[in-house]
Amino acid sequence: MSTYFSSKLLKKFLIAGTALLIVVFLSTGVYWVITRSFDQSYSMLDCLYMTVVTISTIGYSEIIDLSGHSFGRIFTMIIAFTGVGILTYVLSTITAFTVEGELQATFRRRKMEKKINKLKQHFIVCGIGQVGLNIINELNTTGRNCVAITNNEERINRFQERFPDLLYIAGDPTDDAVLKQAEIERAVGLFAAMDDDNKNLVISLSAHQLNPGIKVVASCHNALNAKKIKKAGANAVVSPTLIGGLRMASEMIRPTVVSFLDTMLRDTNKNLRIEETPLLEKFEGKQLKDLNLKQFKDTLLLAIRTKMGWKYSPEETYVISKDNSLIIMTTPQQRVAIEKYITQGK
């Protein structure tokens, strides 16, 4: 259920509930005042009981004898109509909260499944703990389609609050059937970001069995398990603790570089990233200047990856070889434009 939908219904329920309580307490007080002039004494509990019986339309005989008391009977009729109306509104709001919420969740789930079924060249994130959420945030920021998988309801709620429009599957990422629901056969990459190294190992193995061409990056919390996870099928294994240690060291010995990278990653106006763009075979033998990368003003060519290693700050006369990849600093929008330009010539 969406936050807007639930808060709107909750507001209606609180208003109706407050009105009902006011009617109950006010009516109880009025009955108590009326009965002060009666020969028979009535307690506050009797007055409350009379109010509840009247509002709920249970139909018991009058607890307070109002025969011969016109005002008391008129007042009883007023609270009967008012109370029943408010009580009906409260019950209808509760019903709407339950039924409409479930219907909305069902429709949202079906809509999400249809979107997932249409995905291709997307990424799958298994596990949405702190590591997984950061992965999803980066993919979302750079405009890459992804599907998250987890069987932790608490984390699903946290995920929906932070990424209300992104796709997810509630299930066990180690289950092949769940990976197939995420259209792993058409996915380009998978992140095994579970808190358990054994699960990351199983996910890496399953991913390559279901899609031999998929790239798998796995998280490893115990350095002793890194080789095992890589042998199971992970193309790369990343240790969050190692990365954290390197970051702390960099903050101490190269703070300006860290500040530059942080600004580059967190600038909401630019969102600059260092990206890798493979070159197609049709560019083999051509010079770098033939790509006309200067038309992309927010893009800086840093290096070219070759079979022999790296070619930093390549000159425009550099001859492109097979399997070369461009290493560029650019915005997410221009990355998409460059990839489209390279693949489609547009």
C-alpha positions as CSV (number, residue, x, y, z in Angstrom):
1,M,0.0,0.0,0.0
2,S,1.4,3.4,-0.9
3,T,2.3,5.9,1.8
4,Y,-0.1,8.4,0.4
5,F,-3.0,5.9,0.3
6,S,-2.5,4.6,3.9
7,S,-2.0,8.1,5.4
8,K,-5.2,9.3,3.7
9,L,-7.2,6.4,5.1
10,L,-5.6,6.7,8.5
11,K,-6.5,10.4,8.7
12,K,-10.2,9.6,7.9
13,F,-10.2,6.9,10.5
14,L,-8.7,9.2,13.2
15,I,-11.3,11.9,12.4
16,A,-14.2,9.4,12.5
17,G,-12.9,7.7,15.6
18,T,-12.4,11.0,17.4
19,A,-16.0,12.1,16.5
20,L,-17.3,8.8,17.8
21,L,-15.5,9.1,21.1
22,I,-16.8,12.7,21.5
23,V,-20.4,11.5,20.8
24,V,-20.1,8.7,23.3
25,F,-18.6,10.8,26.1
26,L,-20.9,13.8,25.5
27,S,-24.0,11.5,25.4
28,T,-22.9,9.8,28.6
29,G,-22.6,13.1,30.3
30,V,-26.0,14.4,29.0
31,Y,-27.7,11.2,30.2
32,W,-26.1,11.6,33.6
33,V,-27.3,15.2,33.9
34,I,-30.8,14.1,32.8
35,T,-31.0,11.3,35.4
36,R,-30.2,13.7,38.2
37,S,-33.8,14.7,38.3
38,F,-35.1,11.1,38.3
39,D,-36.4,9.4,41.3
40,Q,-34.2,6.4,40.6
41,S,-30.5,7.0,40.6
42,Y,-28.3,5.9,37.7
43,S,-24.5,5.5,37.8
44,M,-22.1,6.8,35.2
45,L,-21.7,3.2,33.9
46,D,-25.5,3.0,33.4
47,C,-25.3,6.2,31.3
48,L,-22.4,4.9,29.3
49,Y,-24.2,1.6,28.7
50,M,-27.3,3.4,27.5
51,T,-25.2,5.4,25.1
52,V,-23.4,2.3,23.7
53,V,-26.7,0.3,23.3
54,T,-28.3,3.2,21.5
55,I,-25.4,3.9,19.1
56,S,-24.7,0.2,18.3
57,T,-28.5,-0.5,17.7
58,I,-28.2,-3.7,19.8
59,G,-31.9,-3.2,20.7
60,Y,-32.0,-4.1,24.4
61,S,-34.7,-2.4,26.5
62,E,-33.9,1.0,27.9
63,I,-31.4,0.9,30.7
64,I,-32.6,4.4,31.7
65,D,-36.4,4.7,31.9
66,L,-37.2,7.7,29.7
67,S,-41.0,7.3,29.7
68,G,-42.6,10.7,30.4
69,H,-39.3,12.5,29.6
70,S,-39.7,14.0,26.2
71,F,-36.2,15.7,26.1
72,G,-34.5,12.4,27.0
73,R,-36.3,10.6,24.2
74,I,-35.6,13.3,21.6
75,F,-31.9,13.3,22.7
76,T,-31.8,9.5,22.4
77,M,-33.1,9.7,18.8
78,I,-30.5,12.4,17.9
79,I,-27.6,10.3,19.2
80,A,-29.0,7.2,17.6
81,F,-28.9,8.8,14.1
82,T,-25.6,10.6,14.7
83,G,-23.8,7.7,16.4
84,V,-24.9,5.1,13.9
85,G,-23.8,7.3,11.0
86,I,-20.4,7.9,12.6
87,L,-20.0,4.2,13.5
88,T,-20.9,3.1,10.0
89,Y,-18.3,5.5,8.6
90,V,-15.6,4.1,11.0
91,L,-16.4,0.5,9.9
92,S,-16.4,1.4,6.2
93,T,-13.0,3.2,6.6
94,I,-11.6,0.1,8.3
95,T,-13.0,-2.1,5.5
96,A,-11.5,0.2,2.9
97,F,-8.2,0.2,4.6
98,T,-8.1,-3.6,4.5
99,V,-9.8,-4.5,1.2
100,E,-8.7,-1.5,-1.0
101,G,-5.2,-1.8,0.4
102,E,-5.0,-5.4,-0.5
103,L,-6.4,-4.7,-4.0
104,Q,-4.0,-1.9,-4.5
105,A,-1.1,-4.2,-3.5
106,T,-2.3,-6.9,-5.8
107,F,-2.6,-4.5,-8.8
108,R,0.8,-3.0,-8.0
109,R,2.4,-6.4,-7.8
110,R,0.9,-7.4,-11.2
111,K,2.0,-4.2,-12.8
112,M,5.5,-4.7,-11.4
113,E,5.6,-8.3,-12.7
114,K,4.7,-7.1,-16.2
115,K,7.5,-4.5,-16.1
116,I,10.0,-7.2,-15.0
117,N,8.9,-9.5,-17.8
118,K,9.7,-6.8,-20.3
119,L,13.2,-6.2,-19.0
120,K,16.4,-7.0,-20.8
121,Q,20.1,-6.0,-20.3
122,H,19.2,-5.2,-16.7
123,F,20.8,-5.9,-13.4
124,I,19.7,-8.1,-10.5
125,V,20.5,-7.2,-6.9
126,C,20.2,-10.1,-4.5
127,G,19.9,-8.8,-1.0
128,I,18.9,-5.3,0.0
129,G,20.8,-4.7,3.2
130,Q,23.0,-1.6,3.4
131,V,25.3,-2.8,0.7
132,G,22.4,-3.7,-1.6
133,L,20.7,-0.4,-1.1
134,N,23.9,1.5,-2.0
135,I,24.2,-0.6,-5.2
136,I,20.6,0.1,-6.1
137,N,21.0,3.8,-5.5
138,E,24.0,3.9,-7.8
139,L,22.2,2.0,-10.6
140,N,19.2,4.2,-10.2
141,T,21.3,7.4,-10.2
142,T,23.1,6.3,-13.4
143,G,19.9,5.3,-15.2
144,R,20.3,1.6,-15.2
145,N,17.4,-0.8,-14.9
146,C,17.5,-3.2,-12.0
147,V,15.4,-5.7,-10.0
148,A,16.0,-6.3,-6.3
149,I,15.4,-9.6,-4.6
150,T,15.0,-10.3,-0.8
151,N,12.8,-12.4,1.5
152,N,13.2,-9.9,4.4
153,E,9.9,-8.0,4.8
154,E,11.5,-5.3,7.0
155,R,14.0,-4.6,4.2
156,I,11.3,-4.6,1.6
157,N,9.5,-1.8,3.5
158,R,12.7,0.1,3.8
159,F,13.3,-0.4,0.1
160,Q,9.8,0.8,-0.8
161,E,10.2,4.0,1.3
162,R,13.6,4.8,-0.4
163,F,12.8,3.6,-3.9
164,P,9.0,3.6,-4.3
165,D,9.1,3.2,-8.1
166,L,11.8,0.6,-8.5
167,L,11.2,-3.1,-9.1
168,Y,11.6,-5.9,-6.5
169,I,10.7,-9.5,-5.9
170,A,9.9,-10.9,-2.5
171,G,11.6,-14.3,-2.4
172,D,14.8,-16.3,-1.7
173,P,17.6,-15.2,-4.1
174,T,19.2,-18.7,-3.8
175,D,16.1,-20.2,-5.4
176,D,16.4,-20.7,-9.1
177,A,12.7,-20.1,-9.7
178,V,13.0,-16.7,-8.0
179,L,16.0,-15.8,-10.2
180,K,14.0,-16.8,-13.3
181,Q,11.2,-14.5,-12.1
182,A,13.8,-11.7,-12.3
183,E,14.4,-12.7,-15.9
184,I,18.0,-13.7,-15.3
185,E,18.3,-15.2,-18.7
186,R,18.1,-11.6,-20.2
187,A,20.0,-9.9,-17.4
188,V,23.5,-8.4,-18.1
189,G,24.7,-8.5,-14.5
190,L,23.9,-9.8,-11.0
191,F,25.0,-8.5,-7.6
192,A,25.2,-11.1,-4.8
193,A,25.0,-8.8,-1.9
194,M,23.6,-11.0,0.9
195,D,24.9,-10.8,4.4
196,D,25.9,-14.5,4.3
197,D,28.9,-15.6,2.2
198,N,27.5,-19.1,1.7
199,K,24.4,-17.6,0.1
200,N,26.5,-15.4,-2.1
201,L,28.4,-18.5,-3.2
202,V,25.2,-20.3,-4.1
203,I,23.8,-17.3,-5.9
204,S,27.0,-17.0,-8.0
205,L,26.8,-20.6,-9.0
206,S,23.1,-20.5,-9.8
207,A,23.4,-17.4,-11.8
208,H,26.0,-18.8,-14.2
209,Q,24.1,-22.0,-14.6
210,L,21.0,-20.1,-15.6
211,N,22.8,-17.5,-17.7
212,P,26.4,-18.5,-18.6
213,G,27.1,-15.0,-20.1
214,I,26.0,-13.0,-17.1
215,K,28.6,-11.0,-15.1
216,V,28.4,-11.6,-11.3
217,V,29.9,-9.4,-8.6
218,A,29.6,-10.9,-5.2
219,S,30.1,-9.4,-1.7
220,C,32.4,-11.3,0.7
221,H,32.5,-10.6,4.4
222,N,35.2,-13.2,5.2
223,A,38.4,-12.9,3.2
224,L,38.9,-16.7,3.4
225,N,35.8,-17.2,1.3
226,A,36.7,-15.0,-1.5
227,K,38.4,-17.7,-3.6
228,K,35.6,-20.1,-3.1
229,I,33.0,-17.6,-4.2
230,K,35.1,-16.7,-7.3
231,K,35.4,-20.4,-8.2
232,A,31.7,-20.8,-7.8
233,G,31.2,-18.3,-10.7
234,A,31.6,-14.8,-9.5
235,N,33.5,-12.6,-11.9
236,A,34.6,-10.3,-9.1
237,V,34.5,-10.5,-5.4
238,V,34.4,-7.3,-3.3
239,S,35.0,-7.1,0.5
240,P,33.1,-4.2,2.1
241,T,35.5,-4.2,5.0
242,L,38.5,-3.9,2.7
243,I,36.9,-1.1,0.8
244,G,36.1,0.7,4.0
245,G,39.6,0.3,5.3
246,L,41.0,1.7,2.0
247,R,38.6,4.6,2.2
248,M,39.7,5.5,5.7
249,A,43.4,5.4,4.7
250,S,42.6,7.6,1.7
251,E,40.8,10.1,3.9
252,M,44.0,10.4,5.9
253,I,46.7,10.5,3.2
254,R,45.0,11.9,0.1
255,P,42.0,14.0,1.4
256,T,41.8,16.2,-1.6
257,V,41.4,13.3,-4.0
258,V,38.7,11.8,-1.8
259,S,36.9,15.2,-1.7
260,F,37.0,15.4,-5.5
261,L,35.6,11.9,-5.9
262,D,32.8,12.6,-3.3
263,T,31.9,15.8,-5.0
264,M,31.8,14.0,-8.4
265,L,29.6,11.2,-7.0
266,R,27.2,13.3,-4.9
267,D,26.8,16.4,-7.0
268,T,23.0,16.4,-7.7
269,N,23.4,18.8,-10.6
270,K,26.0,16.7,-12.5
271,N,26.2,13.2,-11.1
272,L,29.5,12.6,-12.8
273,R,30.7,9.0,-13.1
274,I,33.7,7.2,-14.5
275,E,32.2,4.8,-17.1
276,E,33.4,2.0,-19.4
277,T,32.1,1.9,-22.9
278,P,33.1,-1.0,-25.2
279,L,33.9,-0.2,-28.8
280,L,32.3,-2.4,-31.5
281,E,34.3,-4.2,-34.2
282,K,33.1,-1.7,-36.9
283,F,35.5,0.8,-35.3
284,E,38.6,-1.4,-35.7
285,G,41.3,0.3,-37.7
286,K,39.8,3.8,-37.4
287,Q,41.4,6.6,-35.6
288,L,40.1,7.9,-32.3
289,K,39.2,11.3,-33.8
290,D,36.7,9.5,-36.1
291,L,34.5,8.9,-33.1
292,N,34.0,12.7,-32.7
293,L,33.7,12.4,-28.9
294,K,34.1,16.2,-28.7
295,Q,30.5,16.6,-29.5
296,F,29.7,15.4,-26.0
297,K,30.8,18.5,-24.0
298,D,30.4,17.0,-20.5
299,T,32.5,14.0,-21.3
300,L,36.2,13.5,-20.7
301,L,38.2,10.6,-22.2
302,L,40.6,9.3,-19.5
303,A,42.0,6.2,-21.1
304,I,41.5,3.3,-23.5
305,R,41.6,-0.3,-22.3
306,T,43.6,-2.6,-24.6
307,K,44.8,-6.2,-24.6
308,M,48.2,-5.0,-23.4
309,G,46.8,-2.8,-20.6
310,W,45.9,0.8,-20.5
311,K,46.5,3.8,-22.9
312,Y,46.2,6.9,-20.8
313,S,45.2,10.3,-22.4
314,P,45.3,8.8,-25.9
315,E,46.0,11.0,-28.8
316,E,43.4,11.6,-31.5
317,T,45.5,9.6,-34.0
318,Y,45.3,6.5,-31.9
319,V,44.2,3.5,-34.0
320,I,41.4,1.6,-32.5
321,S,41.9,-2.2,-32.1
322,K,39.5,-5.0,-31.5
323,D,38.1,-5.3,-27.9
324,N,39.1,-1.7,-27.0
325,S,37.0,0.0,-24.4
326,L,36.7,3.7,-23.6
327,I,37.2,4.9,-20.0
328,I,35.3,8.2,-19.7
329,M,34.2,10.6,-17.1
330,T,30.7,11.7,-18.0
331,T,27.1,12.2,-16.8
332,P,24.5,9.4,-16.8
333,Q,22.6,11.2,-19.6
334,Q,25.6,11.5,-21.8
335,R,26.7,8.0,-21.1
336,V,23.4,6.8,-22.6
337,A,23.8,9.2,-25.5
338,I,27.4,7.9,-26.2
339,E,26.4,4.3,-26.0
340,K,23.5,4.9,-28.4
341,Y,25.9,6.9,-30.7
342,I,28.4,4.1,-30.8
343,T,26.0,1.2,-31.2
344,Q,23.5,2.9,-33.6
345,G,25.5,5.8,-35.0
346,K,22.9,8.3,-33.7
